[in-house]
């Protein structure tokens, strides 16, 4: 008795499993009968693996230099098996690579590697973020006192904050610009509190004090401005908010339901 033809969904699932390295699957064996299914599908699998590895290499150049090509490609293969791409926009692929490296046992001798990866993801995010108009300060100034209590800011899509246990910014700069100086880095200089943003077409990474970083993180998380100013008085927050607005780090504002809301 001839087996029923597989459904389109079964074929799609089998193809995905094969390209991801999880086997060929019966539906594909039934449909691809003129050529060995494993041989044919290996073409797609190798192309997918190469494309995703290249995407990771472009996002994490400092990590790649720190560990070497062979190690990076091996780690990328493991990561790709665990984290399948869900979008054709490959600039979005690899967000979890830093968290993966933190649990990847072959990388345990480089404890700063996840921090560098987190920084590189933020740099890549800043590079590829869309443009956004500056905040309308005149409209903001016209808010009533009760509205001002409920105002929360919307961060620029290129803005990121990274807290690193190690001096990831120094490691990142040195490994991309002057590898010979890598041995002079003092790893115990962490933690560092980093702000990443795009200025014109360049990405800028700068350190903040811990209070300033926590105040900025609260704003990015949706804490109302009035509440953030009150909660983070140790950050010279009134001066810092002026700097943030002048630098275009916040592009809009909205009014939360009540002044005690944090998101």
FIPA-594049 format. One record per atom (N, C-alpha, C, CB): y, x, z; residue in three letters. Coordinates in pm, whole numbers, padded with zeros to 5 digits, always signed. Atoms other than C-alpha are relative to their C-alpha. Glycine has a CB too. Layout:
N
YXZala;...
***
This chain:
263
-00119+00085+00000unk;+00000+00000+00000unk;+00125+00089+00000unk;+00000-00096+00124unk;-00122-00081+00011unk;+00335+00142-00103unk;+00095-00030+00115unk;+00069-00026-00135unk;-00093+00017-00111unk;+00574+00200+00185unk;+00131-00058-00051unk;+00026+00134+00073unk;-00127+00058+00044unk;+00895-00004+00167unk;+00107+00107-00015unk;+00047-00109+00099unk;-00110-00096+00021unk;+01200+00177+00036unk;+00091+00002+00123unk;+00082-00036-00128unk;-00088-00007-00117unk;+01424+00304+00316unk;+00134-00065-00029unk;+00022+00147+00042unk;-00133+00058+00014unk;+01753+00130+00379unk;+00104+00111-00017unk;+00035-00089+00122unk;-00108-00098+00015unk;+02082+00300+00300unk;+00034+00063+00133unk;+00125-00066-00060unk;-00031-00055-00131unk;+02150+00340+00672unk;-00104+00102+00043unk;+00009-00111+00104unk;+00106-00096-00035unk;+01813+00511+00723unk;+00016+00130-00078unk;-00139-00061-00027unk;-00022-00120+00082unk;+01886+00748+00437unk;+00118+00081+00052unk;+00022-00037-00147unk;-00118-00069-00052unk;+02231+00828+00574unk;-00030+00072+00130unk;+00115-00098+00020unk;+00035-00063-00128unk;+02094+00897+00921unk;-00092+00119-00020unk;-00066-00102+00093unk;+00091-00111+00026unk;+01817+01115+00784unk;+00073+00118-00062unk;-00114-00045-00092unk;-00078-00108+00061unk;+02063+01312+00570unk;+00084+00071+00104unk;+00089-00055-00112unk;-00081-00060-00106unk;+02292+01367+00869unk;-00085+00088+00090unk;+00069-00108+00083unk;+00089-00077-00087unk;+01999+01482+01082unk;-00043+00129-00069unk;-00122-00082+00039unk;+00043-00119+00072unk;+01886+01723+00813unk;+00111+00102-00013unk;-00051-00038-00137unk;-00113-00092+00016unk;+02230+01871+00748unk;+00035+00064+00133unk;+00122-00073-00057unk;-00029-00053-00133unk;+02274+01913+01124unk;-00112+00090+00051unk;+00022-00113+00097unk;+00108-00089-00040unk;+01944+02102+01139unk;-00105-00064+00086unk;+00055+00115+00071unk;+00096+00071-00085unk;+01737+01833+01310unk;-00123-00047-00076unk;+00066-00117+00065unk;+00120+00037+00075unk;+01472+01802+01039unk;+00034-00084-00121unk;-00095-00075+00088unk;-00022+00071+00126unk;+01429+01629+00705unk;-00007-00150+00021unk;-00103+00044-00104unk;+00012+00143-00022unk;+01302+01285+00804unk;-00072-00070-00112unk;+00136-00062+00018unk;+00082+00071+00097unk;+01067+01046+00629unk;+00077-00067-00112unk;-00081-00102+00070unk;-00072+00066+00109unk;+01328+00846+00435unk;+00038+00093-00113unk;+00123-00066+00052unk;-00038-00094+00105unk;+01446+01154+00250unk;-00123+00050-00074unk;+00079+00118+00059unk;+00123-00045+00065unk;+01089+01265+00181unk;-00044-00101-00103unk;-00110+00023+00104unk;+00038+00105+00094unk;+01029+00929+00011unk;+00091-00001-00122unk;+00004-00135+00070unk;-00095+00015+00109unk;+01342+00940-00201unk;+00010+00125-00087unk;+00136-00035+00054unk;-00014-00126+00075unk;+01344+01308-00304unk;-00140+00050-00030unk;+00084+00107+00080unk;+00139-00032+00029unk;+01011+01351-00477unk;-00017+00099-00114unk;-00074-00125-00032unk;+00012-00094+00111unk;+01093+01582-00769unk;+00018+00144+00045unk;+00101-00033-00107unk;-00023-00133-00054unk;+01199+01880-00556unk;-00032-00005+00149unk;+00148+00049-00025unk;+00027-00008-00144unk;+01093+01994-00210unk;+00124-00043+00078unk;-00044+00144+00041unk;-00119+00047-00073unk;+01327+01798+00023unk;+00064+00107+00086unk;-00036-00119+00086unk;-00055-00103-00088unk;+01365+02089+00263unk;+00083+00101-00078unk;-00112+00071+00076unk;-00073-00098+00081unk;+01472+02324-00016unk;+00132-00057-00051unk;-00085+00045-00119unk;-00121+00060+00051unk;+01720+02081-00162unk;+00104-00020+00110unk;-00031-00133-00067unk;-00095+00030-00107unk;+01872+01979+00167unk;+00052+00126+00069unk;-00065-00090+00101unk;-00049-00126-00057unk;+01901+02341+00280unk;+00133+00041-00063unk;-00104+00111-00021unk;-00126-00031+00066unk;+02181+02373+00026unk;+00116-00068+00075unk;-00003-00046-00150unk;-00103+00073-00073unk;+02383+02104+00204unk;+00016+00054+00141unk;-00033-00149+00003unk;-00006-00051-00138unk;+02291+02241+00546unk;+00076+00131+00006unk;-00141+00017+00056unk;-00067-00130+00000unk;+02404+02593+00460unk;+00149-00013-00032unk;-00067+00095-00100unk;-00141+00022+00033unk;+02726+02467+00303unk;+00075-00057+00119unk;+00013-00095-00121unk;-00063+00059-00118unk;+02803+02254+00609unk;+00020+00104+00109unk;-00084-00117+00053unk;-00009-00102-00104unk;+02728+02540+00847unk;+00108+00102-00033unk;-00134+00070+00018unk;-00100-00098+00042unk;+02941+02784+00647unk;+00141-00056+00012unk;-00026+00045-00143unk;-00133+00062-00004unk;+03233+02541+00623unk;+00049-00014+00144unk;-00002-00138-00067unk;-00042+00019-00139unk;+03237+02461+00995unk;+00020+00134+00071unk;-00104-00083+00076unk;-00019-00133-00058unk;+03195+02828+01092unk;+00134+00059-00044unk;-00115+00095-00039unk;-00130-00047+00050unk;+03492+02916+00872unk;+00114-00072+00071unk;+00011-00021-00152unk;-00104+00075-00071unk;+03696+02638+01036unk;+00019+00055+00141unk;-00036-00149+00006unk;-00009-00058-00134unk;+03616+02780+01380unk;+00064+00139-00004unk;-00139+00008+00066unk;-00058-00135+00012unk;+03702+03132+01262unk;+00150-00004-00018unk;-00064+00073-00117unk;-00144+00013+00025unk;+04044+03018+01142unk;+00073-00047+00125unk;+00026-00096-00115unk;-00063+00050-00123unk;+04116+02840+01470unk;-00005+00101+00112unk;-00066-00128+00044unk;+00022-00092-00111unk;+03985+03115+01698unk;-00010+00146-00046unk;-00127-00039+00075unk;+00009-00139+00049unk;+04070+03453+01537unk;-00007+00103+00112unk;+00120+00030-00087unk;+00005-00097-00108unk;+04125+03631+01869unk;-00137+00001+00066unk;+00109-00030+00105unk;+00136+00007-00054unk;+03794+03507+02009unk;-00096+00074-00092unk;-00044-00147+00018unk;+00088-00067+00096unk;+03624+03626+01691unk;+00013+00152+00011unk;+00031-00045-00143unk;-00019-00145-00012unk;+03779+03973+01727unk;-00055+00053+00132unk;+00148+00035-00011unk;+00047-00046-00131unk;+03689+03994+02095unk;-00151+00016+00004unk;+00044-00096+00108unk;+00147-00002-00009unk;+03319+03924+02040unk;-00067+00061-00122unk;-00052-00139+00021unk;+00060-00053+00123unk;+03263+04054+01685unk;-00056-00111-00087unk;-00109+00099+00034unk;+00041+00100+00098unk;+03152+03875+01370unk;-00138-00058+00030unk;+00001+00060-00138unk;+00136+00049-00019unk;+02779+03853+01447unk;-00010-00092+00120unk;-00097+00117+00016unk;+00004+00083-00121unk;+02826+03720+01800unk;+00071-00132-00026unk;+00065+00075+00120unk;-00077+00122+00024unk;+03089+03472+01685unk;-00080-00097-00086unk;+00134+00033-00067unk;+00075+00089+00089unk;+02873+03335+01403unk;-00121-00058+00073unk;-00045+00076-00125unk;+00113+00053-00077unk;+02575+03303+01639unk;+00044-00108+00096unk;-00069+00111+00076unk;-00053+00101-00092unk;+02783+03118+01897unk;+00044-00124-00077unk;+00117+00057+00080unk;-00045+00114+00081unk;+02933+02900+01622unk;-00118-00086-00042unk;+00077+00049-00123unk;+00116+00077+00041unk;+02586+02797+01502unk;-00051-00088+00114unk;-00112+00092-00048unk;+00043+00079-00115unk;+02488+02686+01851unk;+00098-00114+00026unk;-00013+00089+00126unk;-00103+00101-00024unk;+02817+02502+01897unk;-00007-00112-00103unk;+00140+00063-00001unk;+00003+00099+00107unk;+02789+02327+01560unk;-00119-00093+00016unk;-00005+00070-00137unk;+00116+00087-00025unk;+02442+02199+01647unk;+00030-00100+00112unk;-00124+00083+00036unk;-00030+00087-00114unk;+02580+02056+01971unk;+00118-00093-00025unk;+00028+00084+00122unk;-00123+00076+00024unk;+02915+01930+01839unk;+00017-00024-00150unk;+00125+00075+00057unk;-00010+00031+00141unk;+02890+01764+01501unk;+00143-00039-00036unk;-00098-00112-00037unk;-00132+00041+00049unk;+03204+01716+01296unk;+00001-00151-00020unk;+00036+00073-00132unk;-00013+00145+00014unk;+03323+01356+01305unk;+00113-00038-00095unk;+00024-00063+00136unk;-00111+00026+00090unk;+03612+01390+01061unk;+00002+00106-00109unk;+00135-00002+00077unk;-00015-00097+00111unk;+03676+01553+00725unk;+00120+00090+00021unk;+00012-00073-00133unk;-00117-00082-00031unk;+03999+01692+00871unk;-00043+00111+00095unk;+00117-00085+00061unk;+00063-00106-00078unk;+03863+02025+00989unk;+00097+00069+00095unk;-00061+00101-00091unk;-00094-00054-00099unk;+04184+02125+01168unk;-00025-00062+00137unk;+00145-00026-00044unk;+00031+00067-00127unk;+04064+01880+01435unk;-00133+00044+00059unk;+00000-00149-00020unk;+00134-00038-00046unk;+03721+02040+01465unk;+00006+00121+00093unk;-00091+00029-00119unk;+00012-00115-00089unk;+03638+02270+01754unk;+00075-00010+00130unk;+00045+00118-00070unk;-00078+00017-00123unk;+03842+02124+02040unk;-00079+00045+00123unk;+00042-00145+00017unk;+00082-00028-00118unk;+03550+02177+02282unk;-00055+00143+00002unk;-00114-00098+00006unk;+00059-00134+00010unk;+03482+02540+02184unk;+00023+00081+00127unk;+00057+00074-00121unk;-00027-00073-00123unk;+03650+02681+02495unk;-00092-00042+00112unk;+00144-00020+00042unk;+00091+00050-00102unk;+03446+02456+02725unk;-00143+00045-00029unk;+00006-00153+00009unk;+00133-00049+00039unk;+03134+02553+02529unk;-00019+00146+00040unk;-00021-00016-00151unk;+00011-00143-00034unk;+03203+02925+02577unk;-00013+00021+00151unk;+00121+00077-00053unk;+00008-00013-00145unk;+03241+02869+02952unk;-00142-00018+00051unk;+00091-00101+00067unk;+00138+00023-00041unk;+02875+02761+02967unk;-00101+00073-00088unk;-00031-00148+00000unk;+00086-00072+00094unk;+02738+02983+02689unk;-00040+00133+00064unk;+00073+00024-00138unk;+00042-00114-00082unk;+02533+03239+02882unk;+00019+00135-00067unk;-00144-00017+00037unk;-00024-00132+00059unk;+02556+03523+02624unk;+00145+00048+00012unk;-00038-00002-00146unk;-00142-00038-00012unk;+02936+03518+02678unk;+00042+00020+00145unk;+00088-00106-00063unk;-00037-00004-00141unk;+02921+03540+03058unk;+00067+00132+00041unk;-00123-00022+00086unk;-00063-00128-00035unk;+03029+03907+03058unk;+00148+00004-00038unk;-00073+00114-00070unk;-00141+00009+00039unk;+03365+03799+02912unk;+00059-00127+00062unk;+00017+00001-00156unk;-00041+00125-00067unk;+03490+03547+03170unk;+00134-00054-00047unk;+00006+00023+00148unk;-00130+00045+00049unk;+03836+03534+03010unk;-00008-00068-00136unk;+00096+00118-00008unk;+00014+00054+00135unk;+03697+03416+02675unk;+00036-00149-00010unk;-00142+00022-00049unk;-00039+00142+00009unk;+03725+03038+02748unk;+00150-00021+00009unk;-00068-00079+00109unk;-00146+00013-00011unk;+04090+03083+02850unk;+00068+00034-00132unk;+00054+00089+00112unk;-00057-00039+00129unk;+04169+03264+02525unk;-00025-00109-00104unk;-00058+00135-00048unk;+00033+00108+00094unk;+03991+02990+02332unk;+00088-00122+00022unk;-00147-00039+00012unk;-00086+00115-00028unk;+04190+02717+02508unk;+00141+00025-00053unk;+00005-00028+00151unk;-00132-00034+00053unk;+04512+02898+02419unk;+00001-00008-00152unk;+00042+00140+00046unk;+00003+00002+00146unk;+04407+02941+02057unk;-00009-00142-00055unk;-00119+00082-00051unk;+00003+00139+00045unk;+04324+02571+02028unk;+00141-00060+00004unk;-00097-00082+00086unk;-00136+00052-00011unk;+04675+02488+02150unk;+00091+00057-00107unk;+00057+00030+00138unk;-00078-00062+00107unk;+04826+02734+01903unk;-00031-00068-00134unk;-00029+00152-00009unk;+00038+00067+00123unk;+04629+02576+01619unk;+00054-00142-00004unk;-00152-00002-00015unk;-00053+00136-00009unk;+04730+02229+01737unk;+00150-00002-00030unk;-00028-00060+00139unk;-00144-00008+00024unk;+05095+02334+01737unk;+00030+00025-00148unk;+00062+00109+00086unk;-00021-00032+00141unk;+05067+02477+01386unk;-00017-00122-00090unk;-00096+00110-00043unk;+00036+00109+00089unk;+04918+02162+01240unk;+00056-00136+00043unk;-00149-00010-00010unk;-00056+00127-00047unk;+05105+01896+01437unk;+00107-00049-00098unk;+00060+00016+00141unk;-00103+00053+00091unk;+05330+01664+01236unk;+00141+00025+00053unk;-00020-00151-00022unk;-00139-00008-00040unk;+05705+01694+01239unk;+00038-00127+00076unk;+00093+00021-00124unk;-00045+00117-00076unk;+05888+01461+01476unk;+00150+00010+00023unk;-00075-00011+00136unk;-00145-00003-00020unk;+06254+01361+01512unk;+00035+00029+00145unk;+00063-00133-00043unk;-00047-00028-00136unk;+06458+01464+01814unk;+00022-00132+00075unk;+00131+00083-00002unk;-00022+00118-00083unk;+06495+01222+02103unk;+00143-00050-00016unk;-00030+00032+00148unk;-00132+00062+00012unk;+06785+00980+02082unk;+00065-00002+00138unk;-00010-00145-00061unk;-00061-00012-00132unk;+06990+01092+02381unk;+00105-00108+00025unk;+00062+00138+00018unk;-00099+00106-00018unk;+07261+00833+02319unk;-00067-00130+00045unk;+00078-00025-00132unk;+00074+00120-00041unk;+07009+00550+02344unk;-00051+00014+00143unk;-00118-00028-00096unk;+00048-00027-00136unk;+06868+00712+02657unk;+00113-00016+00101unk;-00060+00142+00009unk;-00114+00008-00091unk;+07216+00731+02811unk;+00046-00144+00024unk;+00116+00082-00054unk;-00043+00140-00014unk;+07270+00358+02758unk;-00092-00083+00090unk;+00008-00064-00137unk;+00091+00074-00086unk;+06980+00261+02986unk;+00069-00037+00131unk;-00127+00082+00028unk;-00052+00041-00130unk;+07065+00069+03300unk;-00069+00080+00109unk;-00021-00152+00023unk;+00065-00073-00110unk;+06987+00226+03640unk;-00145-00044+00025unk;+00080-00018+00128unk;+00137+00047-00022unk;+06680+00004+03681unk;-00093+00044-00112unk;-00003-00152+00014unk;+00081-00048+00113unk;+06558+00099+03334unk;-00026+00150+00011unk;+00069-00032-00135unk;+00016-00145-00014unk;+06617+00467+03403unk;-00109+00035+00099unk;+00131+00064+00045unk;+00107-00023-00097unk;+06382+00442+03701unk;-00137-00009-00064unk;+00011-00099+00115unk;+00129+00023+00064unk;+06107+00334+03464unk;-00020+00083-00127unk;-00014-00146-00033unk;+00005-00079+00124unk;+06176+00584+03186unk;-00106+00109+00009unk;+00137+00062-00030unk;+00091-00114+00011unk;+05895+00813+03083unk;+00010+00058-00141unk;-00146-00041+00034unk;-00024-00072+00125unk;+05910+01071+02807unk;-00126+00013-00083unk;+00057+00138+00029unk;+00109-00020+00095unk;+05694+01114+02499unk;+00010+00142-00054unk;+00005-00104-00117unk;-00002-00141+00038unk;+05601+01475+02429unk;-00012+00017-00151unk;-00111+00076+00070unk;+00017-00038+00141unk;+05630+01638+02088unk;-00148+00027-00025unk;+00087+00125-00036unk;+00143-00022+00026unk;+05284+01645+01922unk;-00041+00146-00007unk;-00039-00066-00128unk;+00032-00143+00004unk;+05307+02025+01894unk;+00002+00065+00139unk;+00097+00073-00090unk;-00013-00057-00134unk;+05360+02071+02269unk;-00134-00003+00074unk;+00107-00076+00080unk;+00121-00007-00082unk;+05069+02187+02486unk;+00028+00083+00124unk;-00118+00060-00080unk;-00006-00077-00124unk;+05024+02323+02836unk;-00139+00051+00031unk;+00056-00085+00117unk;+00128-00062-00034unk;+04748+02563+02937unk;+00014+00075+00131unk;-00049+00095-00112unk;+00011-00081-00121unk;+04664+02690+03283unk;-00121+00090-00016unk;-00011-00089+00130unk;+00108-00096+00023unk;+04453+03006+03254unk;-00021+00087+00124unk;+00030+00089-00122unk;+00031-00086-00115unk;+04277+03199+03530unk;+00027+00147-00031unk;-00146-00017+00041unk;-00024-00137+00043unk;+04324+03517+03327unk;+00126+00004-00089unk;-00123+00057-00077unk;-00121-00009+00084unk;+04630+03649+03134unk;-00032-00020-00148unk;+00069+00136+00020unk;+00047+00029+00135unk;+04514+03477+02816unk;+00105+00028-00106unk;-00044-00144-00010unk;-00106-00024+00098unk;+04852+03507+02645unk;+00010+00148-00036unk;+00133-00050+00052unk;-00006-00144+00027unk;+04856+03886+02682unk;-00122+00044-00080unk;+00008+00080+00132unk;+00123-00035+00074unk;+04493+03918+02567unk;+00011-00046-00144unk;-00125-00062+00068unk;-00012+00057+00135unk;+04563+03693+02268unk;+00093+00084-00086unk;+00051-00145+00007unk;-00095-00079+00079unk;+04868+03890+02157unk;-00055+00139-00031unk;+00134+00012+00074unk;+00046-00138+00019unk;+04709+04230+02207unk;-00115+00007-00100unk;-00044+00059+00134unk;+00117-00009+00088unk;+04382+04155+02030unk;+00037-00029-00145unk;-00108-00097+00047unk;-00042+00029+00137unk;+04568+04020+01725unk;+00100+00101-00054unk;+00060-00137-00006unk;-00105-00091+00045unk;+04839+04288+01714unk;-00031+00147+00026unk;+00127-00036+00067unk;+00021-00141-00037unk;+04721+04607+01888unk;-00124+00011+00087unk;+00125+00058+00073unk;+00126+00000-00075unk;+04354+04615+01988unk;-00015+00124+00088unk;-00117-00010-00096unk;+00013-00123-00078unk;+04392+04971+02115unk;+00052-00017+00141unk;+00073+00114-00068unk;-00059+00021-00132unk;+04594+04837+02409unk;-00080-00097+00086unk;+00142-00051-00014unk;+00077+00101-00073unk;+04326+04590+02515unk;-00051+00052+00134unk;-00118-00046-00085unk;+00054-00056-00123unk;+04184+04825+02776unk;+00102+00013+00112unk;-00057+00133-00027unk;-00103-00014-00102unk;+04518+04842+02957unk;+00035-00132+00068unk;+00125+00059-00061unk;-00031+00131-00058unk;+04527+04468+03036unk;-00064-00013+00137unk;-00048-00113-00093unk;+00051+00020-00136unk;+04489+04390+03404unk;-00038-00147+00015unk;+00107+00042+00107unk;+00050+00138-00001unk;+04270+04081+03422unk;+00036-00074+00128unk;-00149+00000-00018unk;-00030+00066-00126unk;+04360+04014+03783unk;+00142-00054+00005unk;-00021+00097+00115unk;-00138+00049+00002unk;+04716+03922+03679unk;+00010-00152-00010unk;+00075+00063-00115unk;-00004+00146+00006unk;+04617+03556+03644unk;+00009-00060+00139unk;-00123-00054-00071unk;-00008+00092+00112unk;+04651+03272+03682unk;+00138+00000-00066unk;-00033-00140+00046unk;-00127+00013+00072unk;+04918+03210+03420unk;+00014-00146-00044unk;+00006+00097-00124unk;-00033+00139+00034unk;+05089+02882+03332unk;+00081+00003-00130unk;+00081-00071+00116unk;-00054-00022+00134unk;+05163+02856+02962unk;+00050-00129-00064unk;-00106+00062-00089unk;-00053+00108+00083unk;+05376+02632+02742unk;-00008+00048-00144unk;+00147-00038+00040unk;+00017-00033+00142unk;+05291+02630+02370unk;+00076-00102-00082unk;-00151+00003-00040unk;-00079+00090+00083unk;+05528+02483+02114unk;+00024+00063-00135unk;+00135-00034+00068unk;-00036-00051+00132unk;+05629+02518+01752unk;+00151+00001-00012unk;-00063-00085-00114unk;-00145-00015+00021unk;+05977+02649+01681unk;+00020+00037-00146unk;+00062+00110+00096unk;-00006-00012+00147unk;+06067+02608+01314unk;-00144+00004-00052unk;+00081+00129-00045unk;+00137-00008+00051unk;+05745+02727+01145unk;-00086+00093+00084unk;+00001+00046-00145unk;+00073-00095-00083unk;+05639+02964+01423unk;-00043-00065+00131unk;+00085+00124+00028unk;+00048+00047-00130unk;+05434+02897+01735unk;+00047+00096+00107unk;-00155-00013+00001unk;-00051-00080-00111unk;+05585+03018+02060unk;-00082-00030+00125unk;+00151-00027+00024unk;+00075+00012-00125unk;+05384+03082+02375unk;+00081+00067+00109unk;-00143+00065-00011unk;-00077-00058-00108unk;+05574+03134+02697unk;-00059-00040+00135unk;+00146-00042-00009unk;+00045+00028-00136unk;+05496+03151+03065unk;+00106-00080+00075unk;-00032+00131+00075unk;-00085+00072-00093unk;+05639+02908+03315unk;-00043+00034+00142unk;-00008-00153-00025unk;+00041-00008-00140unk;+05644+02927+03691unk;-00097-00116+00026unk;+00124-00005+00098unk;+00093+00109-00030unk;+05374+02715+03850unk;+00072-00132+00028unk;-00087+00038+00120unk;-00069+00127-00021unk;+05624+02454+03980unk;+00055-00060-00130unk;+00113+00018+00098unk;-00054+00050+00126unk;+05791+02429+03637unk;-00111-00055-00089unk;+00076+00111-00073unk;+00114+00045+00081unk;+05453+02397+03466unk;-00051-00135+00051unk;-00115+00105+00003unk;+00052+00126-00055unk;+05339+02122+03702unk;+00097-00116-00025unk;-00026+00016+00152unk;-00099+00103+00032unk;+05663+01930+03653unk;-00013-00041-00146unk;+00144+00051+00029unk;+00014+00029+00142unk;+05626+01957+03275unk;-00130-00074-00028unk;+00006+00129-00082unk;+00129+00069+00017unk;+05260+01854+03297unk;+00008-00145+00045unk;-00110+00072+00077unk;-00017+00138-00048unk;+05359+01547+03498unk;+00073-00084-00104unk;+00077-00002+00133unk;-00072+00074+00104unk;+05607+01445+03228unk;-00091-00028-00119unk;+00123+00079-00046unk;+00090+00019+00114unk;+05348+01497+02954unk;-00109-00103+00030unk;-00065+00134-00039unk;+00104+00096-00040unk;+05100+01286+03151unk;+00054-00141+00015unk;-00064+00044+00130unk;-00057+00134-00005unk;+05341+00993+03157unk;+00062-00039+00132unk;-00102-00096-00033unk;-00069+00031-00125unk;+05489+01018+03505unk;+00147-00034-00031unk;-00009+00120+00100unk;-00140+00032+00025unk;+05829+00843+03503unk;+00090+00117+00039unk;+00042-00126+00078unk;-00088-00114-00022unk;+06112+01093+03486unk;+00057+00002+00140unk;+00113-00001-00102unk;-00060+00005-00134unk;+06275+00976+03810unk;-00100+00042+00106unk;+00053-00140+00030unk;+00104-00036-00097unk;+05947+01006+04000unk;-00035+00148-00010unk;-00125-00086-00021unk;+00032-00141+00018unk;+05873+01347+03850unk;+00107+00090+00059unk;-00019+00032-00147unk;-00110-00078-00057unk;+06216+01477+03947unk;-00008+00001+00153unk;+00134-00057-00046unk;+00010+00008-00145unk;+06160+01357+04303unk;-00120+00078+00053unk;-00009-00146+00044unk;+00123-00062-00046unk;+05806+01490+04331unk;-00001+00151-00020unk;-00118-00060-00071unk;+00005-00143+00035unk;+05880+01834+04184unk;+00138+00065+00019unk;-00048+00019-00145unk;-00133-00056-00026unk;+06211+01931+04342unk;-00004+00153+00009unk;+00057-00058+00128unk;+00011-00145-00009unk;+06077+02287+04388unk;+00004+00068-00136unk;-00128+00038+00071unk;+00005-00058+00135unk;+06077+02335+04011unk;+00137+00015-00063unk;-00087-00086-00089unk;-00134+00008+00060unk;+06456+02320+03962unk;-00006-00095-00118unk;+00051+00142-00046unk;+00037+00091+00107unk;+06350+02017+03763unk;+00121-00056-00074unk;-00081-00114+00056unk;-00116+00055+00067unk;+06699+01887+03691unk;+00051+00093-00109unk;+00111-00029+00100unk;-00039-00097+00102unk;+06780+02207+03504unk;-00106+00010-00109unk;+00023+00138+00062unk;+00110-00015+00095unk;+06438+02224+03340unk;-00005-00116-00099unk;-00132+00009+00073unk;+00004+00113+00092unk;+06459+01875+03195unk;+00107+00015-00108unk;+00019-00133+00076unk;-00102-00026+00100unk;+06782+01972+03023unk;-00047+00099-00105unk;+00127+00051+00066unk;+00055-00099+00094unk;+06610+02273+02870unk;-00104-00064-00092unk;-00064+00119+00077unk;+00104+00066+00080unk;+06316+02060+02756unk;+00062-00087-00109unk;-00091-00084+00090unk;-00062+00090+00096unk;+06540+01805+02588unk;+00075+00078-00108unk;+00094-00097+00071unk;-00073-00081+00097unk;+06757+02070+02422unk;-00095+00069-00098unk;+00085+00104+00072unk;+00098-00068+00085unk;+06445+02242+02286unk;-00081-00096-00085unk;-00093+00083+00085unk;+00073+00098+00080unk;+06311+01917+02140unk;-00144-00018+00041unk;+00004+00038-00142unk;+00139+00011-00045unk;+05996+01918+02351unk;-00043-00143+00027unk;-00020+00082+00125unk;+00029+00142-00015unk;+06019+01544+02405unk;+00076-00075-00109unk;+00039-00052+00142unk;-00054+00059+00122unk;+06082+01319+02108unk;+00036-00147+00014unk;-00099+00016-00112unk;-00029+00141-00018unk;+06106+00968+02249unk;-00019-00035+00146unk;-00092-00089-00091unk;+00025+00047-00136unk;+06091+00762+02565unk;-00042-00146-00007unk;+00126+00018+00091unk;+00040+00139-00013unk;+05946+00432+02677unk;+00018-00040+00145unk;-00146-00022-00048unk;-00016+00051-00135unk;+05978+00213+02981unk;-00133-00052+00050unk;+00108-00111+00004unk;+00124+00047-00058unk;+05673+00172+03200unk;+00025-00130+00076unk;-00062+00107+00093unk;-00012+00131-00064unk;+05604-00156+03380unk;+00072+00005+00132unk;-00135-00059+00019unk;-00072-00016-00127unk;+05722-00027+03716unk;+00016+00147+00028unk;-00074-00069+00117unk;-00036-00141-00023unk;+05866+00296+03852unk;-00108+00076+00073unk;+00128+00008+00079unk;+00107-00070-00070unk;+05552+00373+04053unk;-00117+00034-00090unk;-00049-00082+00114unk;+00111-00027+00091unk;+05328+00386+03746unk;+00000+00145-00040unk;+00007-00090-00124unk;+00010-00142+00038unk;+05201+00730+03657unk;-00044+00016-00143unk;-00097+00073+00090unk;+00042-00009+00140unk;+05068+00646+03310unk;+00046-00125-00073unk;-00155+00018-00011unk;
***
